[in-house]
Amino acid sequence: MRVVYPVTIKVNDKEDYYLVHAPDFENHTGGKDLAEALYMAEDMISLASWHMTEEGQKLPEPTPLENLSQAEGVINTLIMADIAAYKAKHDNKAVRKNLTIPNWLNVEAEKAHINFSQVLQEALKSKLGITR
């Protein structure tokens, strides 16, 4: 499920920092440059939307872009968030997987007190090039 919400971005000249406000979620974030600020806005909206849908709450209607501040130095833009992709990337809920290995390997691994789940996770991360 994809959603699109408006944000306002303002440069904090004193700190050279981009402040982002998502009025439909009453959240704020920011970044050291515009690219980071937009990335953080997407992350903020994705997380808030995911949390609300998990709690069974209805997502707010997006505020029309033209209703946002028109003040000088304020950037109004839209942010798209893919809730399903965000959930898939960040959901750490454990899932059960069945696997088949030769009996002799199972015997040796159990003798060595190997944690099968940990080994499988480490192997999958290595195979996929994932470092987190």
VEXGUDO-84058 format. One line per field, with one value per residue: residue number from 1; y, z, x of N, C-alpha, C, O, CB in turn. Coordinates in steps of 0.05 Angstrom, whole numbers, plus 5000, padded with zeros to 4 digits. Glycine has a CB too. Example, Ala and Ser with C-alpha at 12.3 -4.5 7.8 and 13.67 -1.06 7.14 Angstrom:
% VEXGUDO-84058
num	1,2
n.v	4886,4955
n.w	5156,5142
n.u	5264,5257
ca.v	4910,4979
ca.w	5156,5143
ca.u	5246,5273
c.v	4934,5001
c.w	5156,5157
c.u	5264,5258
o.v	4934,5023
o.w	5169,5161
o.u	5285,5268
cb.v	4911,4988
cb.w	5181,5114
cb.u	5226,5282
***
This chain:
% VEXGUDO-84058
num	1,2,3,4,5,6,7,8,9,10,11,12,13,14,15,16,17,18,19,20,21,22,23,24,25,26,27,28,29,30,31,32,33,34,35,36,37,38,39,40,41,42,43,44,45,46,47,48,49,50,51,52,53,54,55,56,57,58,59,60,61,62,63,64,65,66,67,68,69,70,71,72,73,74,75,76,77,78,79,80,81,82,83,84,85,86,87,88,89,90,91,92,93,94,95,96,97,98,99,100,101,102,103,104,105,106,107,108,109,110,111,112,113,114,115,116,117,118,119,120,121,122,123,124,125,126,127,128,129,130,131,132
n.v	4977,5042,5110,5181,5240,5309,5352,5404,5441,5474,5515,5519,5570,5585,5538,5510,5469,5426,5431,5389,5383,5344,5355,5323,5283,5307,5307,5317,5322,5320,5340,5343,5361,5373,5324,5286,5305,5296,5240,5226,5247,5212,5165,5177,5185,5135,5101,5122,5113,5057,5041,5061,5031,4980,4984,4986,5035,5088,5118,5187,5236,5264,5330,5381,5405,5459,5481,5487,5523,5584,5615,5653,5620,5570,5504,5467,5402,5336,5271,5204,5143,5075,5031,4975,4957,4983,4959,4906,4912,4930,4900,4859,4813,4746,4690,4624,4574,4515,4467,4422,4379,4336,4278,4265,4314,4344,4316,4326,4383,4390,4366,4403,4444,4482,4539,4535,4572,4621,4611,4603,4654,4686,4663,4674,4731,4740,4717,4750,4799,4833,4876,4892
n.w	5000,4981,5001,4997,5023,5043,5059,5095,5085,5115,5115,5167,5178,5216,5236,5190,5172,5150,5165,5173,5169,5178,5171,5174,5208,5251,5262,5265,5231,5202,5164,5145,5094,5034,5009,5050,5085,5056,5052,5106,5116,5085,5113,5164,5152,5131,5176,5214,5187,5181,5235,5250,5217,5235,5285,5274,5261,5224,5168,5163,5122,5068,5073,5029,4984,4971,5017,5053,5086,5055,5062,5052,5036,5051,5031,4999,4990,4963,4993,4979,5008,5016,5049,5055,5035,5070,5118,5107,5105,5157,5196,5248,5266,5285,5241,5228,5196,5161,5150,5114,5129,5124,5167,5193,5194,5226,5275,5287,5291,5334,5375,5379,5400,5367,5347,5307,5283,5289,5258,5207,5198,5198,5154,5112,5113,5099,5048,5022,5026,5069,5123,5171
n.u	5017,5013,5022,5010,5033,5033,5089,5123,5182,5235,5292,5337,5373,5412,5432,5443,5408,5356,5289,5233,5163,5107,5044,4997,5009,5029,5083,5154,5217,5283,5342,5411,5419,5380,5368,5375,5336,5288,5291,5287,5236,5204,5215,5194,5139,5127,5136,5099,5051,5052,5051,5001,4966,4977,4956,4903,4881,4852,4882,4901,4867,4902,4927,4911,4960,4960,4940,4981,5033,5051,5095,5154,5214,5198,5189,5141,5122,5107,5107,5119,5102,5116,5082,5079,5129,5163,5148,5164,5219,5232,5206,5216,5194,5194,5193,5173,5211,5217,5267,5310,5363,5421,5421,5470,5495,5461,5467,5522,5520,5485,5515,5555,5527,5501,5465,5414,5378,5406,5452,5430,5407,5454,5480,5444,5444,5498,5500,5464,5489,5478,5488,5466
ca.v	5000,5067,5134,5206,5261,5334,5362,5430,5440,5501,5515,5533,5582,5586,5512,5498,5444,5427,5422,5378,5380,5329,5364,5303,5265,5323,5298,5333,5309,5338,5330,5362,5371,5368,5295,5272,5314,5281,5212,5225,5251,5187,5146,5186,5179,5105,5090,5130,5099,5029,5039,5066,5009,4957,4989,4986,5062,5098,5139,5213,5246,5283,5358,5391,5419,5488,5490,5489,5550,5596,5634,5653,5602,5544,5486,5448,5380,5311,5249,5179,5122,5048,5019,4946,4955,4992,4937,4883,4919,4936,4883,4839,4791,4720,4672,4596,4562,4488,4460,4394,4375,4308,4271,4266,4342,4351,4304,4341,4410,4389,4360,4429,4464,4503,4551,4533,4597,4641,4604,4608,4683,4695,4654,4690,4758,4739,4711,4774,4823,4850,4879,4899
ca.w	5000,4979,5009,4991,5042,5040,5081,5092,5091,5119,5122,5191,5169,5237,5239,5164,5175,5138,5183,5158,5184,5165,5186,5178,5229,5273,5267,5253,5227,5188,5153,5141,5067,5024,5003,5076,5096,5041,5060,5134,5114,5076,5135,5185,5143,5130,5203,5226,5173,5188,5262,5251,5204,5253,5308,5263,5259,5197,5161,5159,5095,5063,5071,5002,4982,4970,5043,5069,5088,5030,5071,5038,5047,5058,5008,5003,4971,4970,4999,4976,5026,5010,5075,5054,5031,5096,5138,5100,5111,5185,5214,5258,5278,5277,5226,5228,5171,5162,5131,5114,5128,5129,5195,5205,5199,5250,5299,5293,5299,5361,5393,5382,5411,5346,5345,5278,5274,5286,5235,5183,5195,5190,5127,5094,5112,5084,5020,5011,5029,5089,5146,5196
ca.u	5000,5028,5008,5024,5026,5049,5107,5135,5210,5246,5320,5345,5398,5431,5444,5446,5394,5329,5268,5211,5139,5086,5021,4977,5018,5040,5111,5176,5243,5300,5366,5433,5416,5353,5365,5371,5310,5267,5293,5276,5207,5192,5217,5175,5111,5124,5135,5074,5029,5054,5042,4972,4952,4980,4938,4876,4872,4849,4902,4888,4865,4923,4922,4918,4986,4955,4933,5005,5045,5063,5115,5180,5234,5185,5185,5119,5124,5093,5124,5105,5112,5106,5080,5086,5158,5175,5143,5180,5246,5237,5191,5234,5178,5205,5176,5183,5218,5226,5289,5319,5392,5427,5421,5497,5501,5445,5480,5546,5513,5474,5537,5570,5508,5497,5439,5407,5366,5427,5469,5415,5406,5481,5486,5427,5454,5522,5492,5450,5505,5465,5506,5452
c.v	5025,5090,5158,5227,5286,5339,5390,5428,5469,5498,5531,5545,5582,5560,5498,5470,5447,5415,5413,5375,5365,5335,5343,5283,5280,5314,5317,5315,5329,5324,5351,5374,5363,5338,5280,5280,5299,5252,5208,5229,5225,5166,5152,5179,5149,5093,5097,5115,5069,5024,5042,5042,4984,4959,4990,5014,5070,5119,5165,5220,5266,5311,5366,5408,5449,5499,5494,5518,5559,5616,5631,5635,5575,5529,5468,5426,5356,5289,5223,5158,5096,5033,4990,4942,4962,4970,4913,4888,4921,4917,4860,4815,4765,4704,4644,4587,4534,4483,4432,4394,4345,4302,4273,4295,4353,4341,4320,4370,4410,4383,4386,4451,4488,4513,4553,4560,4619,4636,4610,4638,4694,4688,4670,4718,4759,4735,4735,4800,4842,4852,4887,4875
c.w	5000,4987,5001,5010,5037,5064,5074,5100,5093,5127,5148,5186,5191,5241,5213,5164,5163,5157,5167,5177,5167,5180,5191,5200,5254,5281,5254,5250,5213,5176,5148,5113,5057,5020,5029,5088,5082,5049,5088,5134,5106,5099,5157,5177,5141,5157,5216,5213,5180,5216,5264,5239,5222,5277,5300,5261,5229,5192,5156,5129,5090,5060,5042,5003,4984,4998,5062,5068,5062,5037,5055,5052,5055,5032,5016,4981,4980,4974,4995,4994,5018,5037,5075,5051,5057,5117,5132,5107,5141,5205,5222,5271,5267,5262,5226,5200,5176,5142,5134,5111,5132,5159,5207,5211,5224,5275,5307,5303,5328,5382,5399,5393,5392,5348,5316,5268,5270,5262,5209,5178,5186,5161,5106,5091,5095,5054,5006,5013,5049,5113,5172,5211
c.u	5018,5010,5024,5014,5044,5067,5115,5164,5220,5275,5324,5372,5420,5446,5450,5433,5366,5309,5244,5187,5119,5060,5000,4984,5028,5067,5130,5201,5260,5324,5386,5433,5388,5348,5359,5344,5287,5267,5280,5246,5193,5193,5197,5146,5107,5120,5108,5051,5029,5043,5012,4957,4954,4961,4908,4864,4870,4870,4888,4886,4887,4913,4929,4943,4981,4947,4957,5015,5057,5084,5140,5200,5224,5181,5162,5123,5109,5113,5108,5119,5099,5105,5088,5116,5172,5172,5162,5210,5252,5223,5209,5220,5190,5184,5189,5188,5227,5248,5297,5350,5398,5429,5449,5504,5486,5458,5505,5540,5501,5495,5553,5552,5505,5468,5432,5395,5388,5445,5455,5413,5432,5487,5469,5437,5480,5517,5480,5465,5493,5483,5492,5443
o.v	5028,5091,5156,5231,5283,5330,5399,5415,5485,5481,5554,5531,5580,5560,5476,5450,5468,5391,5427,5364,5373,5323,5344,5268,5268,5315,5331,5296,5353,5300,5375,5394,5348,5328,5263,5263,5291,5240,5189,5217,5218,5152,5134,5168,5139,5076,5079,5106,5058,5007,5026,5034,4968,4939,4994,5017,5060,5136,5166,5210,5283,5317,5359,5424,5464,5523,5503,5534,5544,5633,5610,5635,5557,5540,5454,5432,5355,5288,5221,5157,5094,5023,4980,4924,4949,4964,4902,4869,4913,4919,4843,4799,4762,4704,4641,4590,4528,4494,4419,4406,4331,4319,4283,4300,4368,4355,4327,4379,4427,4394,4390,4474,4511,4497,4570,4568,4633,4655,4620,4647,4711,4704,4677,4729,4777,4749,4740,4821,4867,4831,4887,4878
o.w	5017,4981,4998,5013,5029,5087,5051,5120,5076,5143,5149,5189,5184,5247,5213,5158,5166,5165,5149,5199,5144,5201,5211,5209,5274,5305,5235,5265,5211,5178,5147,5108,5071,5026,5030,5099,5096,5052,5093,5150,5117,5103,5167,5193,5148,5161,5228,5227,5184,5221,5277,5250,5223,5287,5316,5258,5213,5209,5145,5113,5107,5047,5032,5021,4996,5001,5085,5052,5048,5021,5044,5076,5064,5012,5036,4958,5003,4961,5006,4996,5014,5046,5093,5064,5065,5131,5151,5116,5150,5229,5206,5286,5243,5269,5225,5182,5194,5120,5154,5093,5144,5174,5230,5231,5239,5295,5330,5322,5344,5404,5421,5395,5401,5349,5301,5245,5250,5248,5190,5155,5167,5146,5085,5069,5079,5038,4983,5003,5046,5123,5193,5232
o.u	5035,4986,5048,4990,5067,5061,5115,5171,5214,5282,5316,5392,5443,5470,5461,5447,5353,5311,5236,5190,5113,5054,4985,4967,5035,5074,5124,5205,5254,5327,5380,5446,5374,5327,5342,5330,5268,5245,5265,5232,5172,5173,5183,5131,5085,5102,5095,5033,5007,5026,4998,4937,4935,4952,4891,4840,4885,4875,4866,4902,4892,4894,4950,4946,4997,4947,4954,5006,5071,5092,5147,5202,5239,5170,5163,5126,5099,5134,5086,5143,5075,5126,5101,5127,5192,5191,5174,5224,5273,5229,5218,5232,5194,5161,5214,5171,5243,5247,5291,5361,5381,5437,5451,5518,5496,5459,5508,5553,5508,5495,5562,5561,5504,5450,5442,5402,5387,5452,5468,5416,5433,5498,5480,5438,5483,5528,5484,5457,5497,5493,5505,5431
cb.v	5000,5071,5134,5214,5251,5358,5343,5453,5424,5516,5526,5514,5611,5593,5494,5497,5436,5411,5444,5351,5407,5297,5387,5288,5247,5323,5269,5358,5282,5361,5315,5349,5361,5383,5284,5279,5344,5285,5203,5245,5274,5176,5146,5216,5193,5093,5100,5161,5102,5018,5060,5091,5003,4955,5015,4970,5081,5109,5130,5235,5259,5275,5375,5407,5412,5494,5471,5470,5551,5609,5629,5682,5614,5548,5470,5462,5373,5303,5250,5169,5129,5034,5022,4933,4972,5018,4929,4877,4945,4963,4871,4851,4794,4705,4681,4578,4578,4468,4479,4378,4393,4301,4242,4254,4360,4340,4274,4343,4422,4367,4339,4437,4474,4492,4579,4511,4607,4642,4574,4596,4696,4684,4624,4689,4769,4716,4687,4777,4836,4839,4901,4917
cb.w	5024,4951,5040,4961,5072,5036,5084,5108,5069,5141,5099,5217,5160,5263,5256,5156,5205,5111,5203,5145,5194,5164,5172,5152,5219,5297,5257,5271,5210,5206,5127,5147,5048,4999,4989,5095,5093,5011,5060,5152,5095,5052,5147,5190,5116,5116,5221,5223,5142,5186,5280,5236,5176,5263,5322,5281,5274,5192,5136,5173,5089,5038,5092,4990,4957,4950,5056,5060,5110,5013,5101,5036,5070,5073,5001,5001,4966,4947,5028,4946,5055,4989,5086,5030,5008,5106,5137,5070,5098,5190,5200,5279,5271,5301,5197,5243,5156,5158,5135,5091,5149,5115,5198,5185,5174,5247,5293,5268,5280,5363,5381,5355,5439,5318,5359,5274,5294,5312,5236,5184,5222,5209,5124,5103,5140,5094,5019,5025,5003,5096,5139,5190
cb.u	4981,5039,5002,5019,5030,5031,5131,5120,5226,5230,5337,5344,5393,5418,5427,5476,5392,5329,5261,5218,5128,5091,5008,4972,5039,5021,5115,5182,5240,5309,5360,5460,5438,5349,5390,5394,5307,5271,5322,5290,5201,5207,5246,5178,5106,5149,5158,5070,5033,5083,5056,4965,4963,5009,4945,4859,4891,4820,4918,4903,4837,4939,4938,4895,5001,4934,4913,5026,5066,5040,5121,5191,5247,5159,5211,5091,5154,5073,5135,5107,5107,5124,5051,5071,5168,5162,5114,5178,5254,5229,5165,5253,5148,5216,5171,5163,5241,5202,5313,5306,5407,5454,5411,5517,5495,5417,5488,5564,5493,5452,5556,5581,5518,5504,5438,5387,5345,5444,5477,5386,5397,5502,5480,5398,5460,5541,5473,5423,5509,5437,5526,5429
***
